[in-house]
Amino acid sequence: MIKKSTMEIGKGMAREEQETTAMEPLSPVSRLFVSPSLYCFIIFTLGFQTRCNQSSIVEGVKNTWIKLPRFSSKVEIKKNGKAFWIPVSVRIEDHVIVPDIDYSNIENPDQFIEDYTSNIADTPMDMSRPLWELHLLNIKTSNAESLAIGKFHHSLGDGMSLMSLLLASSRKTSDPEAFPTTAATKKHVDSNIKVWWLVGRFWFMLRVIFITVIEMFKYLLTLCFMRDTKTPLMGKTGDRIRSSKVIHRIISFDDVKLVKNTMEMKVNDVLLGMTQAGLSRYLKKKSVFINLRADTKIEELANMMAKDSKCRWGNFVGFVMFPLWIRSEADSLEYVRRAKSIMDIKKLSMEPLLCYGLIKFTMKIFGEQAAETLSKRIFDHTTLSFSNVLGPDEEISFFDHPMSYVAASAIGGPQALIIHYVSYVNKIVINLAVDTTVIPDPHLLCDDLVESLDIIKLAAMKKGVHKMEV
């Protein structure tokens, strides 16, 4: 008995030593996301084309996601205020949830899902275990036969990391052994260009430096005292979102591409222009946060889950102050023209990288409280957050479930409105996360965004016809 007890004590000491050595500090941005004033998480919905085989998804998650360190670790804040990832044992039933619901009594499935999602958003996460959960619902809606609704704390990773996780957990429906692909483009440089390339590169660097100085000056002015014009869209200074509502709407990616090709611009320019037009319409009736990460390679993430290898993962985000053009325009194409004009300048600026570096520097030198105050001040002085994430460009299946759409939105912080766009094959999903005490009618705002795209598309079609006639 004594010998056995000694062995158990020895094992306990070994476990304690292993847990101590396995502790990993949170990254600077992840530490901000667990702070009370910037507490943030991501709500996402996966729509399936078939009924949900719950055991298949549970088994898939058990064999993949749980092997990721952050999905099998809890966040623990030490007495000195520093936060660490602490590895723990994961009970799959605590994280993959199958609610006991009588679906036969649900009259409006779409409204039920909207209420269910908003309820998840308003329910605090249990910080004593890994910060993620996945709800499986066998309910047919207007866009899917069944659904998976997830809630991930933003400290786990940014939008690009989590999209990469989805893709690494999926396979092409046309080839069940192949990973999905996205429509990301690769730039090729002509190696034959020599002297003119060097001259052009030098001029390019001068422009980058000049524009970066100007944009950082604007950023510092916003940080110190400049604020967005007060509108009904702005959250109350110092308040956190008290009552959240998450809604989404599916639009045609082909409509966006039509405007993009006619106007010779990027998809992001069209979505920004559409957003400006929609907000203008909404405000007539009664700056912006971006992701810096390139796609995490899907194969690397799949290997990480299968072989315990490593790949780039986490939060890599910065700020870009984008002045929204909120006014009534007779020519609807002016919204996308202005969006492209401003974004062309912003793309030459190193503002987001420097802002990310500023947060890290502030946290390292002055502490977490100073970095939190700095970040919160930017959110308090701006109206909304905007981002878009590129999804797969062909049909995929998630643990043998063919998907019909992907919706996702971040929620948290002092802003009353967060807008995300997520693409899937020939669809784009508009995602709105709102504070209902500030924006009580998010469906009206969503309608205005959709109507604005229709108006812009018609104007682009007329422009295209006019070009052909000329």
N, C-alpha and C positions, 0 to 999 in steps of 0.2 A: 504493500500500500504506500509506504514511504517512497519507495523507488518510483512508483507510478506518479505520485504527486510531484516529485522532483522533475520528472520528465514533462509533466503538464506545465509546471512553472517555467521550465526551460523553453518549451514551445511558445508560451505566452510572451516571454521576453523576446524570442526571435520574431514573433509577429509584430510586437511593439517596435522593435528595431527596424523591421522591414517597412512598417507604415511610416516611421519617421524619415527614413531615407527616401521613401517614395513621394514624400510631400513636394508639391511644386507650387511656387507662388503664382498668383493670378497676374496676367499681363496688366499694364497700366489702364487700358481701356476697359478690360473685364472688371477691374476693381471699381471703376466708375459706375459700371452697370449694376453692381450690387449695393451701391451707396443709396441711402433712403431717398434723396432728392432726384436721382437719375435712374432709379430702379426701372429696368427695362426687360422685356421678354418678347418672344416672337410667337404669334399664333398662325398656324398654317392648316390648310384643308387640302386633302387629296381626294379627288372625285374618281370613283372606279366605274368601269363599264359593266361590271358583273357584281353579283352578290358577294359579300365579304366572307372569305374563309378565315375566320379569326385565328384558328390554330396555326394556319400556314404563316400568317403575319407574325404571330407570337414567336414561332420557331425561327423565322427569318431575323427578327430583331435580336433574339437571344444569341444567334450565331454571328452577328455582325456588329450592331451598334454597341452592345455591352463590352465589346473588345476595345472600343475607343476609350482611352484613359478618362476623358472628361465626362463620358456617359456612365462611368462606373466610379465616379468620385463626387464627394460632397464638398461644399465650400465651408470652410471654417475660418472665422475671424479670431485671431489671437488677441491676447490682452494688450499687446502693443499696437493693435489696430490693423496689422497686416493680414491679408487674406490668403489662404492656401487651398489647393486641391488636395483632399484627403481620400485615398482609395478606400472603398467600402465594398461589402458584399451586396449584390443587387438582387432583389426579389422581383422577378419580371412582372408579377401580378400587381405590384405597387405602381408600375409605370405604364404597362399596356392595359388599359381599362375597357371593359365591356359592360356598359351600363345596362341595368335591368329596366327596360322600357317596353311598355305595351304600344307598339307601333300602330296597331289597328285603330286606336282612339285619337290619332293625330290627324286633324283635318287639313292643316296647312304645313306640309313637311318643310318647305323653304323657310317659313317664319319660325318653325320649331328649331331648325338648325341655326338660324341667326340668333335666337334667344339662347340656345345651348352654348354657342361659341362665345357670346358676350358674357355668359355666366362663368365660363372657364376663365375668361380674361379678368373678371373681377374677383376671382378666388385666389387668395395668396398662395404662393408655392411653399411647400414644406422644405425648409432649408436644412433639415437633418438628413436628407438623402439626395441623391443625384437630381439635378434640376431639369428634369424633362418628364413628359408624359404623353401618351398617345391613346386617344379614345377611338374605338371602332364601333360604327353604327350601321346596322343593316337597314337603312331607311332610304327609300327612293325619292329623289328630288327632281326638279326640272332639268338638272344637268348631269345627274349621276344615279347609278343604281344603288350605290352604297358609298360610305365616306370613312375616312380616317381624319380626325382632328387632333393636331398636335400642339403642345405648348412647350417651348424651349426657352430657358432663361438666356438672355443675350450674352451672358458671360461665357456660354458654351462656344460661341462663334458668331461671325457675322453672316449676312445673307448669302454671300458667295460660298462660304464654308458649308452652310446647311444645304444649299442647292447641290453642291458637290456630293454631300452625303446622300441626298436623295438619288442622284444619278448613279453613284457607286453601289447603291442598294437595288438598282433597277437593271433591266436588260431590254434590248430592243424586242418588240413583239414580232418583228420580221425575222429576227435571229436571236433566239433565247440565250445564246452563249456570248453575245456581243454586248459591250457597254454602249450606252447611249452617246450621241454626239450632240453638240450645240452648233449654232450658226456663227460662232466666233470666227472672225476673219484674221488672217495672218498677213502681215505686211512684208513685202519682199523688196530688198534694196538692190538696184542694178550695180553690180560690182565693176562695170566698165566705166562708170562715171568717176573721175578722179579730181581734177582741179576745180571744176564747177561744183562738185559735191562738197569740197572743202570750203569754198567760198560761201555756198548756201548754208552749210552747217554753222559757220562762224556767224553769219547774219541771224540764223535761227537762234543761236545761243544768246546773242545780244537782245533779241526780242523777248526771249524767255526771262532773262534777268530784269529787263525794264518792266514787263507786265507783272512779274512776281512782286517787285517792289511796290507797284501801284496797288495791286490786289491785297497785299499784306497790310498796307497802310489803311485801306478800307476796312479790313478785318479788325485791326486794332481800334479804329474809330467805333466800330460796332460793339466791340468788347467794352470800350470805356463808357460811351454815352449815347451813340446813335441807336435809334430804335425804328422798327417798322412802323408805318402809319397804322394807327389804331383802327381795326376793323372788327366786325362781328366774328371773325375767324380766330382771333387771338385769345389764347388762354389767359387766365388771371395770373398776374405776377405773384410768384411765391406759392401758388396752388399746384398740387399734383392732380392728375386726372382722377376724378372721384367716381364717375360712372361711365364705363367704357361701352362702346358699341362697335362691332366689327362687321362690315358688310363688304360684299364683292359683286362685281358685275363682269360678264364676259363679253368682249367685243372681238371683231374680226382683225386678225393680224394683217390680212390682205389689204384691208382699208388703210391701215397705217402705212404699209409698204407702198401703196398707190401714191399717197401724199409724199412719202419719202423720195420715191423715184421721180415724181413730177417736179418737186422742188429741189431735187439734188442735195439732199441733206441726210443726216443720220436718223435712226429710229428714235433716239433720245431727244433730238430736236423736235420731232413731231409730237412726242408725248408731253414735252414741256410746253409747246405751243398750245396743244389741246387743253392742258391743265390751266394755263393762263386764260384761255377763252372760257372754259367752264367756270372758273372762279369769278370771272367778270360777269357772266350771266347770273350766277348765284347771288352775288352781292348787289346786282342791279335790282333783283326782285326784293328784296326786303332791306434767313434765307436758308438756306436749304442744306440738308445733310446728305453726303454721298459716300459710296463705298469705294475704297481705293484698290481692292484686291482683284487681281486677275484670277481666272478660274483655277481652283485647286485641281491638279490633274486627277481625273477620275480613277485611273489605273493605280496611282499612288495611294489614294484613299482606300480603294478596295484591297490593296496589298496590306495596308496598315491594319485593316480589320481582320484580314485572313492570317497574316504572318507576324503581327505585332511590330511591324516596321514603322517608320516615321515619315510624315509629310507635313507641309506647311498648313497650319490650322489655327483658327482663333479669330480675334477681332483686329482688323487693320482698317480703321476708318478715320476720315478727316472731314473738315468743313469746307464748303464752298459757299460764299455769300452770293446768291443769285437774285437779282432784283426782278421780282415778278411784274409783268406788264398787265396791270389790272385796270382796264378801262374799256369803254365800248368802241369797237372798231367797225367801220362800214365794210372794210375789206378783211374778211376772216383770215386770209393768208398772212396778214401782218403779224399775227400772233406767232406763227411758226418762223417767219423771217426774223423777227426779233429774238426768238429763242436761239436760232442758229447763230445769229450775229454775236450774241453774248457768249454762247458756249464755245464758239471758235476762239474767242479771247481767253476764256477760262481754261481751255485745254492747253494753252501755252504757259499757264501759270503753275508754279510749284506750291501754290497756296495750300492745297489739302495735305501735301507731304509735310510742309513746314508747320501746319496746325497740329498734325499728329505728333511731330517732334516736339512742339511746344508743350503739349499735354504731358508727354513723357519727361521732358526736362523739368517742368513745374513740379510733377509728382516726386521726382528724384531729389530735387534741391529743396523745395518748400513743403513737401508732404502731400498726402492724399486730399486733405481738406482744401488746400489751395487749388489743386487741379479740379476738384469737384466744383468749387465756386466759379472758377474760370469757365468751365464747360456749361454750367447751369446759366451763367450770365448770357452766353451766346444764345441758348435756347429761349431765355426770357425775352431777348431783344428781337427775335425773329418770329415769323408767323407760323411756318409749317416745315415739316421735313418731307423730302421727296427722294425717291430712288426707284430704279428699275433693275430687275434681274433677268438675265437671259436664260431661258429654260431649254429643254431638248427640242430639236427641230424635227423629230420623228416620233411616232407612237412608241411608248415604253410601258413595261409592266413592273409593278412594285411588288416583289415577292409573289410573282405569278398572278397579279391582279392588273389587267390592262387599265390604264388610266385615261380619264376623259379631260381632266384639267388640274392645275395646281394654283392655289391661292395662298398668299402669305402677307403678313403685315407685322411690323414692330409696334409695340404699345408701351408707353411709359414716358416719364419726363414731364416737364411743365407745359409742353405744347398741346393744343386742343385738337390739332389735325395732323395726321400722318398719312401720306399718299404713297402707295407702292404699286408698281406695275410688274407683273410676272408673265412671261410668255410660255406657251406650250403648243408646239407644232404650229397650227394656223390660228391660234387663239391668243389673245392678251387678256389677262384678268386685272381689272381695276380693283384695288384693295383700299378701303378707307377705314382708318381707326380714329374714332372721334371721342371727345368728351361731350356727352349729351347735355351737360349743363351749359355748354357754350354753343354747340351745334346740335339742336334737337331734331333736325330733319336731314340726316345724312343721305337718305334716298333721293331727296330733291337735288342735292349737290351731285350725286352720282348721275342722275338724269341729265343734269346740265353738262357734265363731262362727256357723256355719250352723244348728246345732241350737238355739242360743239365739234366733235370729230365728224359727225355726219355733214355739218355745214362746211367744215374745212375740206372734206373729201369732195363735195360737190364743186366747191370753188377750184380745187386742184384739177378736177376733171374738165371743167370749162377752160382752164388755163392750158391743159394738155391739148384739147380740141383746137383751141386758138393757135397753138404752136404748129399743129399739123396743117391748118389752113394757110398759115403764113408760109 
